[in-house]
Amino acid sequence: AYIIKKQPDPILEARVDALVKKIKANQGADGYFNIYYTVIEPEGRYTDRDKHELYCAGHLMEAAVAYADATGKRDMLDCMEKYADYIYRVFVEEKSAAFSTPGHEEIEIALMKMYLYTKKKKYLDLAAFFINTRGTSDEVGGWRDSYNQSHLPVREQTEAMGHAVRAMYLYTGMAMLARETDDTELLAACKTLWENATLRKMYVTGGIGSTNVGETFTSAYDLPNDVAYAETCAAIGLMFFSNAMLACENDARYADAVERSFYNGVLSGLSLDGESFFYENPLEITLRDKFECSHGKRRLPITQRVRSFSCSCCPPNLNRLLPSLGNYLYGIDGDTLYVNQFAESALSYGGVSCTQSTSYPCGNVITMKADGAKRVAVRIPGWCKGFELNKPYVIENGYAVVENDGGEIRLTLDMTPRLVYADCRVKANAGRVCVMRGPIVYCAEGVDNECSLHSYILPREISAAETFDESFGLYTLKIPCKRRAEFESGIYSHTPPTVEDTELKLIPYSCFANRGECDMLVWLCGGY
């Protein structure tokens, strides 16, 4: 539906229409629609909280809204309104289900979108019911509480916990609800959770959820590189949550998080040819560690993308995100147009128009021209240490705000490659640094560098030769550095290793594992 809205496609539309026809023909008279429980286990409807009934319903509802918006066709939306009405009756009026809230959140977002599209308050009320009931019902009890964010009422939650994707979907729904109902207490909880996730539990790539055990968050600063889970869907979820927060508060930090996740932790989930995927996105690969993995000593992420998974949520989630990127570029608040992300684009909405021209994130110049807005607020990325703007401006919450005279606004960003340091509490990165150019995180791969990646030592001040790579669509970097020589007479020595001058080639992190299996490293020795 998102694709069709941008570019009409009769073949794609016909395929959707055929599916909608089947949904309509097989939906229950009461509105219920779930193939498994209709065909296999009709007596099990709403008896097991972990079976994703409401989660699947939410995805169908989001699709129905998107398809109606794209085509004007309401058949699927009518079906999903009927389904939502049934869910309202079962959960709110009758309270006849065996549980009160979804095990896997998603329907909260969908119901908010249903409400925003149809303006029917019942869907807002149902979203509020699921959000406000979480952590308050008799479902509480046992180890799974925090796993599905049911350990506390949502307004009392202060730490991002449990399954990372479920958490992001819940928090997104919370932020959407807070905005529509002016609920300052709920928004304050969202802000606390967002800061905990991004300031204590996020990888430099924007990945979240560091362990495969339950696909969950762990404790603050626990961010191992080689066993990083960092599910693609979780990074996408962080984009959802951050964008929902940006709709509540014009704070550039939220847009920074969207940018970090997208260019690094999200795009790494997709191969350059678009045909294979990562579910997990590690920040370090050492092929010799496979010995431990093959003997059951330790679990490591796969090192090459694959075409499908037994749980194939990440590939379609990428397809859900990519055609809707336009929703992340701009915001309008009163008489101010906010430029949140940089991309070649044109906006026309509610009497406001804007054109943006740039080769970002390769190029560092963004030009804009806007009409219908008194002020234009242009995000100054948090990573940027210097910029030039061709108009007088004031800084407000990370945005350079200019009075709009209809002329060209030109922003030039300093995108000199730079070192990034981790907090000392991230033990995996002690004595290490990583390299970024603009919003892009870089890594070293064994295919480009002849020696062990752990032997290279980056200087405190780096200079990088930049070369555009057609296959990546981004710049690669070559950085003069040092390299420790291997010992010739055993593993240990009382004599310091010989250090020689060399250079290290780095590629964008999102492009790793596209040229065969090899070692990979984001956090490198040095910089001190």
Salt bridges, closest charged atoms under 4 A:
GLU13 OE2 - LYS73 NZ 2.79
ASP17 OD2 - LYS73 NZ 2.60
ASP30 OD2 - ARG45 NH1 2.90
ASP50 OD1 - ARG144 NH2 3.25
GLU62 OE1 - LYS113 NZ 2.76
GLU62 OE2 - ARG320 NH2 2.49
ASP69 OD2 - LYS5 NZ 2.60
ASP75 OD2 - LYS24 NZ 3.69
ASP78 OD1 - ARG74 NH2 3.50
GLU81 OE2 - ARG74 NH2 2.86
GLU81 OE1 - LYS120 NZ 2.49
ASP85 OD1 - LYS122 NZ 3.81
GLU94 OE2 - ARG89 NH1 2.68
GLU105 OE2 - ARG134 NH1 3.33
GLU106 OE2 - HIS59 ND1 3.55
GLU106 OE1 - ARG320 NH2 3.25
GLU108 OE2 - ARG134 NH2 3.73
ASP125 OD1 - LYS121 NZ 2.75
GLU139 OE1 - ARG49 NH2 3.11
GLU159 OE2 - LYS201 NZ 2.66
GLU180 OE2 - ARG179 NH1 3.39
ASP183 OD2 - ARG155 NH2 2.67
GLU185 OE1 - ARG155 NE 3.88
GLU195 OE2 - ARG253 NH2 3.02
GLU215 OE1 - HIS163 NE2 2.68
ASP226 OD2 - ARG298 NH1 2.61
GLU249 OE2 - LYS191 NZ 3.85
ASP251 OD2 - ARG253 NE 3.40
ASP256 OD1 - ARG379 NH1 2.60
GLU259 OE2 - ARG379 NH2 2.83
GLU275 OE1 - ARG307 NH1 3.04
GLU280 OE2 - ARG299 NH2 2.69
GLU284 OE1 - ARG432 NH1 3.29
GLU284 OE2 - HIS454 NE2 3.37
ASP289 OD2 - ARG298 NH2 3.50
GLU292 OE1 - ARG298 NE 3.40
GLU396 OE2 - ARG375 NH1 3.30
ASP405 OD2 - LYS391 NZ 3.06
GLU408 OE2 - ARG410 NH1 3.48
ASP423 OD1 - ARG425 NE 2.92
GLU445 OE1 - ARG515 NH2 2.80
ASP448 OD1 - LYS505 NZ 3.82
ASP448 OD2 - ARG515 NH2 2.65
GLU466 OE1 - ARG437 NE 3.17
GLU500 OE2 - ARG483 NH2 2.23
ASP501 OD1 - LYS482 NZ 2.46
GLU503 OE2 - LYS478 NZ 3.78
GLU517 OE2 - LYS290 NZ 2.22
